[in-house]
């Protein structure tokens, strides 16, 4: 066998084979790291997408209600209690507070209202009427 600088050709081939195997191992490790990084980035993107879509869905559920006023013609036999029960909604609070608000808006003292007159009634709606 020929020797190159004191080493046999076989020993040089063995050394080259080892470095090839080591090089291949490093390439595989780099590929695995890249794949792991891509999987991690993809997972983060999916998580953020889910977070923001959930937030948007909650915002859509929480629609804003606006307070409006309308005039109502009092008919024969109507009472404030009956009119209030037609227009009351959860935003108005309880019935007594709602009737008190109707009285204050219309300057009504007591429960006396007269057929043929108009009163102003507050109500809430999700429609934007401006």
Protein Blocks (a to p, Z undefined) as FASTA:
>chain_A
ZZeehiafklmmmmmmmmmmmmmmmmmmmmmmmmmmmmmmmmmmmmmmmmmmmmmmmmmm
mccdddddddddddehiafklmmmmmgcfknopfklmmmmmmmmnopghjbdcehiacdd
ddddfbdcZZ
